[in-house]
Each structure stands twice: as C-alpha cells, then as structure tokens.
C-alpha cells in the first residue's frame, strides 16, 4: 500500500509553499504528526496521486467536505478567511447585478466557487438563462473580456491574484462572502484519538506561541478557528450542484 501523506490544496502550495512546509514541521514537532509531506502544484496530479494517499492536510471547502463524508476524516480547524465568489462582466458594461438574471454565465464545473455562486444567486432571486463550461478560471475571465459570454463566476481570491493584464477588460458586478465555507485542516479516520487531539490542540493554540505566530503570519492568518458545523456548507454544495444539473439539462450546447 502507498505511504500516507500530508498535503494541501494546490492553490496554496503554488502561492506560499515555504510557510506550509513550516506548518508541517511544526505539527510534526508539537503533535507528532507522522505523515511525510508531498506537495502538488496542479489539481490533476493532486487528485490522481495525492488524494488517495492523503492522511492529513489543508483542503478547499469541496475537498474538505468530500473527505469528511466519504472517508470519515475529522475536520480539526479552519482558516479564519471566509470563501468568496465574484460575478464578473466586461468593463464597458453597466455594473448591474440584476442583469445576471436570465443571462449566460460561464463557470468552471466541479468547483466550489461555481456551486457557491449558483447557491447565492438563488438566495438573491437570480438565475442564469444558460450555463457554459470553462476549463479554468482564467478561461472564464478571457471569455468575458472577449465578449464571448456576458458574465462569469470566479473565486474572488483567484480573480484578485490574477495579473492586471489578465483582468483587463473585466469588472466585478457582484460578490458574496460566506463564513460557512472555508479551507480547513482534516485528519484521517485511521489516526489514533491521541493524534487527533494533539493535532487539533497544536493548530488551535498556534497563535499563543512565538513560533506559531510567526508561521501564522507567513500563512496570512491570525489564528486557526474551530469548526462548529459543516451542515451549511453541505447544503450550499447540494443546492449548487442541483442548480447546475438542472441548468445543464436545459442547455442544448453547454460549451461556449
């Protein structure tokens, strides 16, 4: 059997790997976390090679929910930063969120930001008339900038981290930030109870030690927060998935 590993969401590995290496070493020293680290720079490799071997790691909301529900992982702690999604349009269009209703939206399938955007839209009384599927967030932005589609849904953090030239010709026309969705740290169901307790305590008390505060600063966090419930996240994903399924069933040509 392949060795179990410590890993994390590729988005975070690409942006700030040195700080995550320090966190992994901190948990090894403070909690005896035994899993060797293996990091991936793209999701295709991460899902193919990393997720089957994952025993401990920091995951995006969709993957966090998946390992808890399908593999019995324990969600130990969460990032203090809530997840957010933005709706974008061409820069020369009126900044009118209501115009989203009945229009064509570009999204990336099987991504939490897409489900969250569709869920929040339902809450605001907005429904796309048609959905087109992009292969990446950058492709969504390009399609909107080029006028191929009038609107797109993108992770707010991804959009803000794009270079100015990549965002050129687009603007944010709506956004939503929700505290029930977050990246979080999870541990395998096979871990001994003592290890789960030690890892959770090490994470939730990091801000109380000089070394921990230094690592947290590198991660862009003030502290880890406890996870009280995944139910609101579960509901948002279920409703977002259902909305997407219904839209695709009524779309003759889902490709742009």
C-alpha positions in Angstrom: 0.0 0.0 0.0 1.3 3.5 -0.8 2.5 5.6 2.0 0.1 8.0 3.6 1.0 11.7 3.3 0.5 15.2 4.5 -0.6 17.5 1.6 -2.6 20.6 0.8 -4.7 22.4 -1.8 -2.5 23.1 -4.9 -3.6 26.7 -5.0 -2.0 27.2 -1.6 1.1 25.1 -2.5 1.7 27.3 -5.5 1.2 30.6 -3.6 3.1 30.0 -0.4 4.8 26.7 -0.1 7.6 27.7 2.4 5.0 28.7 5.0 3.2 25.4 4.7 6.4 23.4 5.0 7.0 25.2 8.3 3.4 24.3 9.4 4.0 20.6 8.6 7.3 20.6 10.6 5.5 22.4 13.4 2.8 19.7 13.6 5.5 17.1 13.5 7.3 18.6 16.5 4.3 19.7 18.5 1.8 16.9 17.8 3.9 14.0 16.5 2.1 14.1 13.1 3.8 11.3 11.4 2.8 11.7 7.7 5.6 12.8 5.3 4.8 15.8 3.2 4.1 15.6 -0.5 3.0 18.8 -2.3 1.3 19.2 -5.7 1.2 22.2 -8.0 -1.8 21.2 -10.0 -5.2 19.7 -9.2 -5.0 16.9 -11.8 -1.9 15.4 -10.2 -3.2 16.1 -6.7 -6.4 14.2 -7.3 -4.7 11.4 -9.1 -1.7 10.8 -6.8 -2.2 12.8 -3.6 -5.9 12.4 -2.5 -5.8 8.6 -2.5 -2.9 8.7 -0.1 -3.9 11.7 2.0 -3.9 11.3 5.7 -3.6 14.9 6.9 -3.8 18.2 5.1 -5.3 21.6 4.3 -8.2 21.4 1.8 -10.6 23.7 -0.1 -14.2 23.5 1.0 -15.3 21.0 -1.5 -12.5 18.6 -0.9 -12.8 19.1 2.9 -16.5 18.1 2.7 -15.6 15.1 0.5 -13.0 13.5 2.7 -15.2 14.0 5.8 -18.3 12.5 4.1 -16.7 9.7 2.0 -13.7 8.8 4.0 -14.6 9.6 7.6 -11.9 12.3 8.1 -12.1 14.6 11.1 -12.2 18.3 10.4 -9.9 19.8 13.0 -9.6 23.5 12.3 -10.4 26.1 9.7 -8.9 29.2 8.1 -10.3 32.4 9.5 -10.9 33.7 6.0 -14.4 33.0 4.6 -14.8 31.9 1.0 -16.0 34.4 -1.6 -17.1 34.4 -5.2 -17.4 37.2 -7.7 -19.6 37.7 -10.7 -17.7 39.5 -13.5 -18.7 41.3 -16.7 -17.0 43.2 -19.4 -15.6 46.5 -18.2 -17.7 48.5 -20.7 -21.0 47.1 -19.4 -23.2 48.7 -16.7 -22.3 47.5 -13.2 -25.7 45.9 -12.6 -26.0 42.6 -10.6 -29.7 42.3 -11.6 -28.6 41.9 -15.3 -27.3 38.4 -14.3 -30.9 37.2 -14.2 -31.7 35.2 -17.4 -28.2 35.8 -19.0 -25.5 33.4 -19.9 -22.9 32.6 -17.3 -19.5 31.0 -17.7 -18.4 28.7 -14.8 -15.8 26.1 -14.1 -17.5 22.8 -13.3 -16.8 20.7 -10.2 -15.5 23.8 -8.4 -16.9 25.1 -5.1 -17.0 28.8 -6.3 -19.4 27.7 -9.0 -21.7 25.9 -6.6 -21.5 28.8 -4.2 -22.3 31.4 -6.9 -25.3 29.4 -8.0 -26.5 28.9 -4.4 -26.1 32.6 -3.5 -27.8 33.6 -6.8 -30.8 31.5 -5.8 -31.0 33.4 -2.5 -30.9 36.7 -4.3 -33.5 35.7 -6.9 -31.1 35.4 -9.8 -31.0 32.6 -12.2 -28.8 32.2 -15.4 -30.6 31.5 -18.6 -27.8 29.4 -19.8 -24.5 28.0 -18.5 -21.3 27.5 -20.4 -18.4 25.4 -19.1 -14.8 26.6 -19.0 -11.7 24.6 -18.3 -10.2 27.2 -15.9 -10.9 30.5 -14.0 -8.6 32.2 -16.4 -10.6 31.0 -19.4 -13.8 32.4 -17.7 -12.1 35.8 -17.4 -10.9 35.7 -21.0 -14.3 34.7 -22.4 -15.9 37.6 -20.5 -13.2 40.1 -21.6 -13.6 38.9 -25.2 -17.4 39.2 -25.2 -18.0 35.5 -25.7 -20.2 35.4 -22.6 -21.7 38.4 -20.7 -21.0 37.1 -17.2 -18.7 34.7 -15.3 -18.3 33.3 -11.8 -14.8 33.2 -10.3 -13.3 32.7 -6.9 -12.7 36.2 -5.5 -9.2 35.3 -4.3 -8.3 33.8 -7.7 -9.6 36.9 -9.5 -7.7 39.3 -7.3 -4.5 37.4 -7.6 -4.6 37.5 -11.4 -2.2 39.9 -13.0 -3.7 43.2 -14.1 -3.2 42.3 -17.8 -5.3 39.1 -17.2 -8.2 41.0 -15.6 -8.1 43.7 -18.2 -11.4 44.3 -19.9 -13.4 42.9 -17.0 -15.0 44.2 -13.8 -16.8 42.8 -10.7 -20.5 43.3 -10.8 -21.5 41.2 -7.8 -19.9 39.3 -5.0 -20.7 37.2 -2.0 -18.6 36.2 1.0 -19.9 33.4 3.3 -18.5 32.4 6.7 -19.9 28.9 6.5 -17.4 28.0 3.8 -13.7 27.8 4.4 -10.5 25.9 3.7 -9.8 23.6 6.6 -7.4 21.1 8.1 -8.5 17.4 8.2 -7.1 14.2 9.6 -7.7 10.6 8.5 -10.2 8.4 10.4 -7.4 5.9 10.9 -5.5 8.3 13.1 -5.4 7.4 16.8 -7.6 9.6 19.0 -4.5 10.9 20.8 -3.1 12.1 17.5 -6.3 13.9 16.5 -6.4 15.6 19.9 -2.8 16.7 19.7 -3.0 18.0 16.1 -6.2 19.9 16.9 -4.7 21.5 20.0 -1.5 22.4 18.2 -3.4 24.2 15.5 -5.9 26.0 17.7 -3.2 27.2 20.1 -0.6 28.2 17.5 -1.3 31.9 18.0 -0.3 31.6 21.6 3.4 30.8 20.9 6.0 33.0 19.3 6.9 30.3 16.7 3.3 29.6 16.0 2.5 33.3 15.5 5.5 33.6 13.1 4.2 30.7 11.0 0.6 32.0 11.0 1.9 35.4 9.8 3.6 33.6 6.9 0.3 31.9 6.1 -1.6 35.2 6.2 -3.7 34.1 9.2 -4.1 35.5 12.8 -5.1 32.1 14.1 -6.9 28.9 13.3 -10.6 28.7 14.2 -12.6 25.6 15.5 -15.1 24.1 13.1 -18.6 24.0 14.6 -20.6 22.6 11.8 -20.3 21.6 8.1 -24.0 21.5 7.6 -24.4 24.9 6.0 -21.5 24.1 3.6 -23.2 20.7 2.8 -26.5 22.5 2.0 -24.8 25.1 -0.2 -22.9 22.4 -2.2 -26.1 20.2 -2.6 -28.2 23.1 -3.8 -25.5 24.5 -6.1 -24.9 21.1 -7.7 -28.7 20.6 -8.2 -29.0 24.0 -9.8 -26.1 23.3 -12.2 -27.6 19.9 -13.1 -30.9 21.4 -13.9 -29.4 24.2 -16.0 -27.2 21.8 -18.0 -30.2 19.6 -18.7 -32.0 22.5 -20.3 -28.9 23.8 -22.2 -28.6 22.5 -25.8 -24.9 23.3 -26.2 -23.2 23.8 -22.8 -19.9 24.8 -24.5 -19.1 28.4 -25.4 
